[in-house]
Amino acid sequence: MTLQRCGWCSDDPLYMAYHDLEWGRPVFAEAHLFEMLCLEGQQAGLSWITVLKKREAYRQHFFQYSIVEIAALSDDEIALKLQDAGLIRHAGKLTAIRDNAIAWQQLKDDETDVVKWLWDFVAQQPISNDVPDYRLAPAQTTTSVAMSKALKKKGFKFVGPTTCYAFMQAVGMVNDHENHCNFKNLTQVQHTNP
C-alpha cells in the first residue's frame, strides 16, 4: 500500500520525514516550540525545504535552542554566524533568533508559562481543518493575526500572521493535512526535538 501524503510534500526524503513525523503533530516541548517559531521566521521569502536543509546547522549554532544561551549572544557573535553558509545569511533574521529568545525569557520572567500561553490561542486543543487540497488552506487566520499581534507586542520579530499560521501548522495547533493524507488523524504528541 502506498502512503498518501499532502500534495505540497515533495519526494525529498528530508521533506517526507518532516511531513510524516512532525508537521501537524502537537508539540508541547518548550525548546521544540521555540525552534519552530525561529525556523518559520527564517523561512520568510524562502522555501521550507531550504530551511529544513539548514536545520542542523541552526541547532549547532544556536545551542540546540537553549533559550538562555541564545539570549546571551552578543552582536559580534551574531555577526560571525552571518559568515556561515550553513545558515540563512540575513542579519535581521539571525538577530531575531536572539531577540526572540530574550522576549521568550522575559515572558517566563513575568511568570508566564510560554507553552501554555501559545497554546491558549487555540484553547489548548488542536484545530483540525477540512482540507481537500492544500492550496485551499488559508495563509493566515484571525487566530494567527491575534498571535502575531501578541508576539510583536511582547518583542518578538519575524512573526507576521502568515509566519504564525505556518508555525501553528508545524506544531500541531492546526492540523491542515489534506483529507486524503494518511497522516491526517494523528494523535501522537511531539515531546522532544526530532
NUZA-152535 format. One record per residue: x, y, z of N, C-alpha, C, O in turn. Coordinates in steps of 0.001 Angstrom, whole numbers, plus 500000, padded with zeros to 6 digits. Layout:
% residues N
> X, Y, Z, X, Y, Z, X, Y, Z, X, Y, Z
...
***
This chain:
% residues 194
> 500841, 498816, 500000, 500000, 500000, 500000, 500886, 501247, 500000, 501818, 501363, 500795
> 500582, 502155, 499113, 501338, 503396, 499007, 500778, 504425, 499975, 499567, 504626, 500065
> 501685, 505072, 500697, 501260, 506139, 501604, 500767, 507326, 500802, 501354, 507694, 499785
> 499695, 507911, 501265, 499184, 509135, 500654, 499621, 510297, 501529, 499364, 510318, 502733
> 500283, 511258, 500910, 500749, 512444, 501624, 500082, 513682, 501050, 499449, 513643, 499995
> 500241, 514777, 501772, 499742, 516063, 501300, 500436, 516430, 499988, 501600, 516091, 499775
> 499717, 517119, 499125, 500236, 517477, 497812, 501463, 518366, 497833, 502221, 518381, 496863
> 501684, 519112, 498915, 502844, 520002, 498994, 504139, 519256, 499293, 505224, 519811, 499122
> 504039, 518012, 499734, 505215, 517250, 500159, 505902, 516635, 498942, 505328, 515785, 498261
> 507125, 517068, 498677, 507878, 516527, 497541, 508441, 515151, 497903, 508220, 514648, 499005
> 509163, 514558, 496971, 509743, 513241, 497235, 511132, 513332, 497874, 511829, 512322, 497975
> 511534, 514511, 498298, 512793, 514668, 499029, 512660, 513934, 500364, 511709, 514192, 501102
> 513584, 513026, 500697, 513469, 512256, 501944, 513365, 513132, 503200, 512652, 512787, 504142
> 514070, 514252, 503209, 514012, 515160, 504354, 512614, 515758, 504495, 512076, 515865, 505597
> 512041, 516143, 503364, 510689, 516714, 503349, 509654, 515672, 503777, 508747, 515966, 504556
> 509803, 514447, 503253, 508853, 513393, 503608, 508932, 513071, 505099, 507901, 512885, 505746
> 510140, 513003, 505645, 510287, 512725, 507081, 509658, 513844, 507905, 508993, 513580, 508906
> 509866, 515088, 507488, 509270, 516217, 508204, 507740, 516114, 508163, 507070, 516263, 509185
> 507207, 515861, 506981, 505756, 515729, 506825, 505213, 514584, 507672, 504219, 514745, 508381
> 505864, 513435, 507597, 505345, 512226, 508236, 505506, 512229, 509755, 504642, 511720, 510469
> 506592, 512791, 510247, 506922, 512667, 511668, 506697, 513924, 512497, 506641, 513851, 513725
> 506568, 515077, 511845, 506469, 516318, 512607, 505253, 517177, 512288, 504465, 517506, 513175
> 505108, 517532, 511034, 504154, 518567, 510658, 502735, 518190, 511090, 502230, 517125, 510734
> 502118, 519054, 511839, 500749, 518832, 512281, 500619, 518048, 513570, 499509, 517868, 514071
> 501735, 517576, 514122, 501676, 516847, 515403, 501814, 517841, 516547, 502706, 518688, 516524
> 500956, 517750, 517533, 501013, 518700, 518653, 502354, 518654, 519394, 502831, 517591, 519791
> 502934, 519824, 519565, 504222, 519980, 520246, 504007, 520791, 521517, 503417, 521871, 521491
> 504497, 520251, 522630, 504408, 520962, 523910, 505778, 521145, 524556, 505876, 521722, 525639
> 506827, 520667, 523914, 508187, 520828, 524433, 508671, 522243, 524126, 508653, 522683, 522977
> 509097, 522937, 525158, 509464, 524348, 525014, 510539, 524584, 523952, 510363, 525437, 523082
> 511644, 523846, 524009, 512734, 524071, 523057, 512285, 523806, 521621, 512691, 524517, 520702
> 511455, 522791, 521426, 510972, 522480, 520074, 510020, 523572, 519574, 510086, 523963, 518409
> 509148, 524057, 520438, 508269, 525165, 520037, 509097, 526386, 519652, 508830, 527034, 518640
> 510109, 526694, 520471, 510955, 527852, 520180, 511703, 527643, 518866, 511800, 528560, 518050
> 512230, 526440, 518662, 512921, 526142, 517403, 512001, 526393, 516213, 512399, 527050, 515250
> 510786, 525882, 516271, 509882, 526018, 515131, 509477, 527471, 514901, 509339, 527898, 513755
> 509287, 528232, 515971, 508976, 529653, 515811, 510135, 530357, 515104, 509922, 531181, 514214
> 511353, 530027, 515507, 512532, 530624, 514878, 512677, 530195, 513420, 512919, 531029, 512547
> 512530, 528902, 513156, 512697, 528412, 511786, 511636, 528969, 510851, 511927, 529278, 509696
> 510412, 529099, 511339, 509368, 529689, 510484, 509724, 531130, 510135, 509461, 531580, 509020
> 510318, 531852, 511075, 510776, 533215, 510790, 511914, 533235, 509785, 512014, 534159, 508977
> 512775, 532222, 509829, 513882, 532136, 508875, 513364, 531880, 507464, 513999, 532267, 506483
> 512212, 531229, 507368, 511672, 530860, 506055, 511183, 532064, 505263, 511157, 532009, 504034
> 510801, 533132, 505916, 510190, 534280, 505233, 510881, 534551, 503890, 512063, 534892, 503847
> 510124, 534394, 502798, 510633, 534646, 501462, 511376, 533476, 500835, 511849, 533581, 499703
> 511484, 532371, 501548, 512220, 531205, 501053, 511332, 529964, 501083, 510238, 529985, 501647
> 511811, 528891, 500474, 511060, 527635, 500531, 511377, 526919, 501836, 512460, 527082, 502397
> 510426, 526124, 502313, 510618, 525413, 503571, 511745, 524384, 503463, 512454, 524150, 504442
> 511920, 523769, 502303, 512984, 522775, 502158, 514357, 523425, 502340, 515282, 522783, 502838
> 514495, 524682, 501941, 515755, 525410, 502160, 516063, 525479, 503644, 517203, 525265, 504058
> 515055, 525776, 504441, 515229, 525868, 505895, 515510, 524485, 506475, 516403, 524336, 507310
> 514767, 523483, 506047, 514980, 522127, 506568, 516410, 521649, 506331, 517003, 520997, 507190
> 516956, 521974, 505173, 518318, 521538, 504852, 519358, 522232, 505729, 520476, 521737, 505869
> 519008, 523351, 506307, 519930, 524094, 507167, 519631, 523884, 508657, 520299, 524461, 509515
> 518654, 523081, 508947, 518180, 522918, 510325, 519269, 522468, 511296, 519379, 523011, 512395
> 520068, 521490, 510906, 521117, 521000, 511811, 522148, 522084, 512097, 522646, 522186, 513218
> 522469, 522890, 511097, 523412, 523996, 511322, 522827, 524990, 512325, 523544, 525505, 513182
> 521532, 525256, 512218, 520881, 526148, 513191, 520957, 525554, 514594, 521230, 526268, 515559
> 520719, 524273, 514709, 520785, 523635, 516032, 522187, 523766, 516624, 522342, 524028, 517817
> 523198, 523583, 515792, 524571, 523697, 516284, 524899, 525136, 516678, 525452, 525380, 517750
> 524562, 526067, 515825, 524881, 527478, 516084, 524082, 528061, 517240, 524540, 528984, 517914
> 522903, 527531, 517466, 522022, 528113, 518484, 521773, 527142, 519641, 520670, 527071, 520183
> 522822, 526395, 520007, 522852, 525634, 521259, 521658, 524695, 521431, 521110, 524583, 522527
> 521253, 524020, 520348, 520091, 523120, 520410, 518854, 523864, 520933, 517980, 523279, 521573
> 518810, 525147, 520645, 517696, 526029, 521035, 517568, 526205, 522546, 516467, 526259, 523094
> 518717, 526293, 523198, 518741, 526673, 524613, 518457, 528173, 524678, 519297, 528987, 524295
> 517294, 528524, 525155, 516836, 529912, 525147, 517774, 530809, 525947, 518069, 531925, 525520
> 518241, 530343, 527087, 519142, 531137, 527933, 520446, 531434, 527192, 520921, 532570, 527205
> 521019, 530428, 526553, 522283, 530627, 525834, 522100, 531528, 524617, 522957, 532365, 524331
> 521004, 531364, 523906, 520757, 532203, 522728, 520570, 533656, 523150, 521100, 534561, 522505
> 519829, 533885, 524214, 519565, 535250, 524681, 520853, 535979, 525051, 520903, 537208, 525007
> 521886, 535240, 525412, 523156, 535844, 525830, 524100, 536147, 524661, 525177, 536703, 524876
> 523719, 535793, 523437, 524587, 536050, 522288, 524806, 537549, 522101, 523882, 538349, 522245
> 526037, 537910, 521780, 526363, 539318, 521517, 526145, 539628, 520039, 525991, 538721, 519222
> 526135, 540909, 519707, 526031, 541311, 518303, 527214, 540771, 517502, 527054, 540367, 516350
> 528401, 540763, 518112, 529586, 540241, 517425, 529443, 538747, 517134, 529848, 538280, 516069
> 528877, 538008, 518066, 528673, 536572, 517846, 527656, 536330, 516733, 527814, 535407, 515933
> 526622, 537149, 516684, 525640, 537042, 515584, 526329, 537365, 514259, 526103, 536683, 513259
> 527168, 538403, 514250, 527874, 538795, 513026, 528756, 537655, 512513, 528861, 537453, 511303
> 529381, 536919, 513410, 530192, 535768, 512993, 529334, 534692, 512339, 529764, 534044, 511385
> 528137, 534505, 512845, 527235, 533488, 512291, 526820, 533838, 510860, 526509, 532953, 510064
> 526818, 535123, 510543, 526460, 535567, 509197, 527435, 535050, 508139, 527104, 535021, 506954
> 528614, 534648, 508555, 529634, 534182, 507612, 529473, 532702, 507270, 530143, 532209, 506363
> 528614, 531999, 507964, 528452, 530558, 507761, 527365, 530288, 506723, 526200, 530628, 506926
> 527761, 529675, 505615, 526806, 529358, 504545, 525794, 528298, 504967, 524806, 528070, 504268
> 526033, 527649, 506107, 525075, 526671, 506618, 523819, 527310, 507169, 522820, 526634, 507411
> 523875, 528629, 507368, 522721, 529386, 507868, 522206, 530297, 506763, 522893, 530532, 505769
> 521013, 530799, 506941, 520486, 531814, 506035, 521141, 533121, 506465, 520904, 533616, 507567
> 521958, 533666, 505588, 522794, 534811, 505968, 522033, 536123, 505796, 522259, 536891, 504861
> 521141, 536338, 506722, 520312, 537543, 506757, 520412, 538083, 508176, 519924, 537466, 509123
> 521046, 539237, 508312, 521324, 539786, 509648, 520061, 539932, 510485, 520057, 539591, 511668
> 518999, 540432, 509884, 517754, 540628, 510629, 517165, 539324, 511133, 516673, 539247, 512259
> 517217, 538295, 510291, 516654, 537003, 510686, 517469, 536349, 511796, 516907, 535802, 512745
> 518793, 536405, 511677, 519628, 535785, 512709, 519541, 536551, 514024, 519506, 535949, 515097
> 519506, 537870, 513940, 519355, 538677, 515156, 518000, 538412, 515802, 517879, 538440, 517026
> 516987, 538157, 514987, 515644, 537881, 515515, 515634, 536637, 516395, 514864, 536572, 517353
> 516470, 535652, 516091, 516516, 534453, 516937, 516943, 534844, 518345, 516337, 534410, 519325
> 517988, 535665, 518447, 518438, 536128, 519763, 517369, 536996, 520433, 517072, 536830, 521616
> 516797, 537924, 519658, 515776, 538819, 520213, 514543, 538041, 520672, 513930, 538380, 521684
> 514188, 537006, 519930, 513038, 536186, 520320, 513334, 535371, 521580, 512442, 535125, 522391
> 514591, 534954, 521737, 514973, 534256, 522977, 514860, 535203, 524169, 514409, 534808, 525244
> 515268, 536445, 523973, 515155, 537449, 525042, 513685, 537684, 525378, 513315, 537746, 526551
> 512845, 537816, 524344, 511406, 538036, 524568, 510781, 536831, 525270, 509961, 536995, 526174
> 511164, 535627, 524861, 510651, 534393, 525473, 511037, 534359, 526950, 510218, 534051, 527816
> 512310, 534684, 527219, 512797, 534704, 528601, 512038, 535734, 529436, 511710, 535488, 530596
> 511765, 536890, 528830, 511034, 537935, 529549, 509631, 537460, 529920, 509147, 537734, 531018
> 508989, 536757, 529012, 507674, 536187, 529317, 507773, 535243, 530511, 506940, 535282, 531416
> 508799, 534397, 530504, 508987, 533468, 531623, 509291, 534223, 532918, 508812, 533850, 533989
> 510092, 535285, 532811, 510414, 536091, 533992, 509164, 536739, 534572, 509085, 537003, 535772
> 508183, 536991, 533700, 506899, 537556, 534141, 505961, 536463, 534636, 504760, 536684, 534794
> 506525, 535276, 534879, 505789, 534115, 535387, 504723, 533609, 534420, 503661, 533135, 534822
> 505040, 533723, 533144, 504156, 533194, 532112, 504678, 531831, 531674, 505865, 531678, 531384
> 503800, 530853, 531627, 504132, 529564, 531030, 503972, 529777, 529521, 502857, 529772, 529000
> 505093, 529961, 528832, 505046, 530353, 527424, 504365, 529290, 526572, 503617, 529618, 525651
> 504616, 528033, 526868, 503979, 526950, 526109, 502463, 527050, 526251, 501742, 526997, 525254
> 501983, 527192, 527462, 500536, 527331, 527700, 500009, 528593, 527027, 498949, 528570, 526402
> 500747, 529691, 527154, 500336, 530972, 526567, 500142, 530831, 525058, 499155, 531322, 524511
> 501083, 530160, 524382, 500953, 529960, 522937, 499764, 529061, 522609, 498989, 529353, 521698
> 499626, 527967, 523356, 498523, 527037, 523096, 497166, 527631, 523464, 496137, 527154, 522985
> 497148, 528655, 524299, 495879, 529328, 524619, 495233, 529953, 523382, 494020, 530164, 523357
> 496034, 530250, 522360, 495466, 530828, 521135, 494506, 529855, 520449, 493645, 530273, 519676
> 494655, 528559, 520731, 493739, 527547, 520186, 493029, 526813, 521321, 492627, 525660, 521168
> 492878, 527482, 522449, 492172, 526935, 523615, 492731, 525573, 524046, 491989, 524705, 524504
> 494037, 525402, 523895, 494750, 524194, 524332, 494370, 522939, 523541, 494718, 521828, 523941
> 493667, 523106, 522438, 493218, 521966, 521629, 493577, 522184, 520163, 493292, 523247, 519612
> 494198, 521193, 519522, 494469, 521331, 518093, 493170, 521518, 517306, 492140, 520923, 517623
> 493247, 522343, 516293, 492122, 522573, 515389, 492373, 521738, 514134, 493396, 521910, 513470
> 491460, 520847, 513810, 491599, 520024, 512614, 490683, 520589, 511540, 489461, 520600, 511687
> 491290, 521054, 510464, 490525, 521676, 509388, 490203, 520686, 508277, 490922, 519709, 508063
> 489125, 520955, 507586, 488721, 520195, 506411, 489533, 520746, 505235, 489271, 521852, 504763
> 490514, 519976, 504766, 491411, 520446, 503708, 491413, 519432, 502562, 492208, 518492, 502576
> 490533, 519609, 501570, 490530, 518687, 500438, 491781, 518838, 499564, 492212, 517879, 498923
> 492363, 520045, 499538, 493549, 520346, 498739, 494343, 521405, 499492, 493786, 522418, 499915
> 495646, 521173, 499659, 496464, 522099, 500456, 496403, 523535, 499940, 496587, 524478, 500710
> 496147, 523705, 498648, 496078, 525061, 498083, 494853, 525825, 498576, 494758, 527039, 498392
> 493915, 525110, 499204, 492719, 525755, 499747, 492880, 526138, 501214, 492020, 526818, 501774
> 493971, 525710, 501838, 494219, 526071, 503242, 494566, 527558, 503302, 495216, 528076, 502394
> 494146, 528239, 504348, 494435, 529673, 504445, 495921, 529928, 504704, 496626, 529070, 505236
> 496382, 531110, 504324, 497753, 531521, 504632, 497819, 532149, 506020, 498868, 532164, 506663
> 496682, 532663, 506466, 496577, 533239, 507803, 495114, 533215, 508221, 494214, 533076, 507392
> 494900, 533352, 509518, 493544, 533347, 510067, 493444, 534443, 511120, 494441, 535077, 511463
> 492247, 534660, 511625, 492097, 535648, 512700, 492926, 535234, 513917, 493436, 536090, 514640
> 493059, 533942, 514143, 493868, 533455, 515266, 495346, 533748, 515042, 496037, 534172, 515968
> 495841, 533528, 513826, 497263, 533804, 513572, 497540, 535307, 513597, 498635, 535731, 513964
> 496558, 536105, 513209, 496703, 537565, 513308, 496801, 537967, 514777, 497638, 538790, 515148
> 495944, 537381, 515608, 495972, 537677, 517049, 497295, 537230, 517669, 497870, 537951, 518484
> 497780, 536053, 517291, 499058, 535565, 517809, 500185, 536499, 517392, 501040, 536854, 518204
> 500183, 536895, 516125, 501212, 537793, 515612, 501241, 539103, 516397, 502304, 539563, 516814
> 500079, 539691, 516593, 499999, 540958, 517342, 500510, 540783, 518765, 501252, 541625, 519271
> 500115, 539693, 519409, 500531, 539448, 520797, 502038, 539221, 520883, 502692, 539742, 521787
> 502589, 538450, 519954, 504029, 538198, 519958, 504812, 539483, 519706, 505795, 539761, 520392
> 504377, 540259, 518724, 505064, 541522, 518430, 505013, 542463, 519629, 505995, 543139, 519938
> 503877, 542502, 520293, 503733, 543352, 521476, 504715, 542938, 522573, 505154, 543769, 523368
> 505053, 541648, 522607, 505994, 541124, 523605, 507448, 541236, 523144, 508358, 540844, 523874
> 507673, 541769, 521936, 509039, 541986, 521460, 509572, 540961, 520479, 510747, 541015, 520116
> 508739, 540029, 520040, 509177, 539022, 519074, 509266, 539637, 517680, 508561, 540595, 517361
> 510148, 539065, 516854, 510363, 539568, 515497, 510207, 538441, 514484, 510347, 537263, 514814
> 509913, 538826, 513242, 509666, 537876, 512153, 508534, 536928, 512533, 508633, 535711, 512374
> 507461, 537519, 513038, 506293, 536749, 513473, 505011, 537370, 512911, 504066, 537640, 513653
> 504990, 537591, 511601, 503782, 538104, 510976, 502682, 537053, 510985, 502932, 535903, 511347
> 501465, 537428, 510594, 500332, 536494, 510627, 500533, 535226, 509792, 500100, 534147, 510196
> 501181, 535345, 508641, 501425, 534169, 507805, 502462, 533259, 508454, 502308, 532038, 508455
> 503513, 533850, 509003, 504527, 533071, 509723, 503900, 532376, 510924, 504189, 531211, 511195
> 503042, 533092, 511642, 502384, 532489, 512809, 501481, 531335, 512395, 501414, 530324, 513093
> 500784, 531473, 511263, 499926, 530368, 510831, 500770, 529155, 510447, 500419, 528023, 510782
> 501881, 529387, 509746, 502774, 528276, 509395, 503320, 527614, 510663, 503447, 526391, 510719
> 503642, 528416, 511672, 504088, 527889, 512967, 502985, 527039, 513595, 503248, 525941, 514086
> 501760, 527542, 513578, 500633, 526805, 514155, 500435, 525461, 513447, 500137, 524455, 514089
> 500602, 525452, 512130, 500512, 524196, 511380, 501653, 523258, 511766, 501443, 522068, 512002
> 502857, 523811, 511826, 504046, 522996, 512090, 503982, 522301, 513442, 504390, 521147, 513572
> 503468, 523008, 514456, 503480, 522464, 515824, 502143, 521859, 516227, 501902, 521613, 517409
> 501276, 521620, 515256, 500046, 520892, 515517, 498946, 521662, 516206, 497961, 521067, 516643
> 499086, 522965, 516315, 497964, 523757, 516833, 496829, 523718, 515825, 495650, 523791, 516173
> 497227, 523599, 514561, 496285, 523470, 513458, 496706, 522243, 512658, 497883, 522088, 512332
> 495765, 521382, 512344, 496037, 520214, 511516, 495455, 520490, 510134, 494249, 520370, 509915
> 496336, 520861, 509210, 495919, 521130, 507839, 496403, 520058, 506870, 496565, 520326, 505679
> 496634, 518838, 507373, 496903, 517740, 506445, 495681, 517605, 505543, 494546, 517778, 505987
> 495924, 517296, 504282, 494813, 517089, 503362, 493976, 515905, 503835, 494482, 514980, 504470
> 492701, 515956, 503518, 491770, 514925, 503987, 492185, 513514, 503581, 491969, 512567, 504337
> 492777, 513361, 502400, 493178, 512034, 501917, 494509, 511564, 502504, 494876, 510400, 502341
> 495225, 512442, 503173, 496567, 512138, 503678, 496502, 511105, 504805, 495665, 511206, 505703
> 497386, 510119, 504750, 497436, 509094, 505796, 497807, 509655, 507164, 497634, 508980, 508179
> 498312, 510875, 507198, 498764, 511476, 508450, 497764, 512495, 508993, 498087, 513256, 509905
> 496572, 512514, 508445, 495546, 513478, 508868, 495108, 513256, 510314, 494955, 514218, 511067
> 494912, 512026, 510700, 494356, 511732, 512028, 495439, 511324, 513020, 495435, 510214, 513552
> 496348, 512234, 513251, 497448, 511960, 514180, 497005, 512197, 515609, 496256, 513130, 515899
> 497474, 511349, 516485, 497187, 511556, 517905, 498465, 511664, 518712, 498432, 512053, 519880
> 499598, 511323, 518101, 500866, 511370, 518828, 501282, 512813, 519077, 501128, 513681, 518218
> 501801, 513042, 520247, 502291, 514362, 520627, 503808, 514344, 520570, 504444, 513396, 521031
> 504383, 515394, 520004, 505836, 515539, 519987, 506268, 516153, 521305, 505908, 517293, 521601
> 507023, 515431, 522091, 507521, 515966, 523360, 508972, 516410, 523267, 509422, 517215, 524083
> 509701, 515907, 522300, 511112, 516243, 522173, 511428, 516605, 520736, 510629, 516363, 519831
> 512595, 517185, 520535, 513014, 517515, 519182, 513262, 516242, 518388, 513873, 515302, 518897
> 512799, 516203, 517153, 513049, 515032, 516308, 514502, 514995, 515857, 514902, 514080, 515137
***
